Amino acid sequence: MTDRRFTPEVGDDLPPGERPMIAVVRAIPGHEDRLAAAIAVLTTAVRREPGCVEFRSFRDIGDPGTFRLYEIYADTDAFRAHLETAHVAHFFTELAQHSTSDAGALTQLAELPAPGSRTVPAGHANEDDER
């Protein structure tokens, strides 16, 4: 079962379409490498989920104890399914042991299209960029 301290709210009133989000996770001092290892395992597992469009993890160059996870799921159902996986439950256990972060670390995003362009789903080339 997922530790609810780390589970973000998933609203039913969201518009249809992809669910982009970013999480900022901070390690407990001295736990940076253990948290990095847990994030690496999570990254590999999440990328295999059928509803995962993109999942990238980053370590802050200026603050090696801070990590940013950039996530895009196909839709709200895919994000909900992601939250129920065994690898996410395991990661939340690791997060509780090695991080000062909780569910508030996750921010759900809405893409702002550039004027005069169309929004292109993550992972798809923009035909205008290929010219």
C-alpha positions in Angstrom: 0.0 0.0 0.0 1.2 3.5 -0.8 2.2 5.8 2.0 -0.4 8.6 1.7 2.1 11.2 3.2 3.8 11.1 -0.2 0.7 10.7 -2.5 -0.3 13.8 -4.3 -3.9 14.8 -4.9 -5.2 13.9 -8.3 -8.2 16.0 -9.1 -11.1 14.8 -11.2 -11.7 18.2 -12.7 -8.5 18.3 -14.8 -8.8 18.8 -18.5 -8.2 15.8 -20.7 -4.7 15.1 -22.1 -1.2 14.6 -20.8 -0.3 15.2 -17.2 3.1 17.0 -16.9 4.6 17.6 -13.5 7.9 18.2 -11.7 9.0 17.1 -8.3 11.7 18.7 -6.2 13.2 16.2 -3.7 15.8 17.1 -1.1 18.0 14.6 0.6 18.6 14.4 4.3 22.3 15.5 4.8 24.5 12.5 4.4 21.8 10.5 2.5 22.4 12.1 -1.0 23.9 9.0 -2.6 21.2 6.7 -1.2 18.5 9.0 -2.5 20.2 9.2 -5.9 20.3 5.4 -6.1 16.6 5.2 -5.2 15.8 7.8 -7.9 17.8 5.9 -10.5 15.9 2.6 -9.7 12.6 4.6 -9.9 13.5 6.2 -13.2 14.2 2.9 -14.9 10.9 1.4 -13.6 8.7 4.4 -14.4 10.0 4.6 -18.0 8.6 1.1 -18.5 5.1 2.0 -17.5 2.6 2.0 -20.4 1.2 5.4 -19.5 4.6 7.1 -19.1 5.3 9.6 -21.9 8.5 10.9 -20.3 10.4 10.6 -17.0 13.7 12.3 -16.4 15.6 12.8 -13.2 18.2 15.5 -12.5 20.6 16.3 -9.7 21.2 20.0 -9.0 24.8 20.9 -9.8 24.9 23.7 -7.2 23.2 21.6 -4.5 23.9 17.8 -4.9 21.3 17.0 -2.3 18.5 18.4 -4.4 16.9 16.4 -7.2 14.3 17.3 -9.8 12.0 14.7 -11.4 10.3 15.8 -14.7 7.3 13.5 -15.4 4.7 13.4 -18.1 1.9 10.8 -18.1 -0.5 10.1 -21.0 -3.5 11.2 -18.9 -4.9 11.3 -15.4 -5.7 7.6 -15.4 -2.0 6.8 -16.3 -0.8 9.0 -13.4 -3.2 7.3 -11.0 -2.0 3.9 -12.2 1.6 5.1 -11.7 0.9 6.0 -8.1 -0.4 2.4 -7.4 2.7 0.6 -8.7 5.0 -1.4 -6.4 8.0 0.6 -7.5 6.4 3.9 -6.5 5.4 2.4 -3.1 9.0 1.3 -2.7 10.3 4.7 -3.7 8.0 6.4 -1.1 9.6 4.1 1.5 13.0 5.2 0.4 11.9 8.8 0.3 10.7 8.6 3.9 14.2 7.3 5.0 16.4 9.6 2.9 14.5 12.8 2.1 12.9 15.8 3.8 10.3 15.9 1.0 6.6 14.7 0.9 3.7 14.9 -1.5 4.0 18.7 -1.6 7.3 18.2 -3.5 5.2 17.5 -6.7 3.8 20.3 -8.8 1.4 19.5 -11.6 1.9 21.7 -14.6 -0.1 23.1 -17.5 1.9 23.8 -20.7 1.9 27.4 -22.1 2.1 27.3 -25.8 4.3 29.8 -27.5 2.4 32.5 -29.5 1.8 31.4 -33.1 2.7 27.8 -32.4 0.8 24.6 -31.6 1.4 22.5 -28.5 3.3 19.4 -29.3 3.1 16.4 -27.0 6.3 15.6 -25.1 8.4 13.0 -27.0 7.1 14.1 -30.4 9.2 16.2 -32.8 7.7 19.5 -33.8 7.6 19.5 -37.6 8.5 23.3 -37.5 11.8 22.4 -35.6 12.9 20.0 -38.4 13.1 22.7 -41.1 
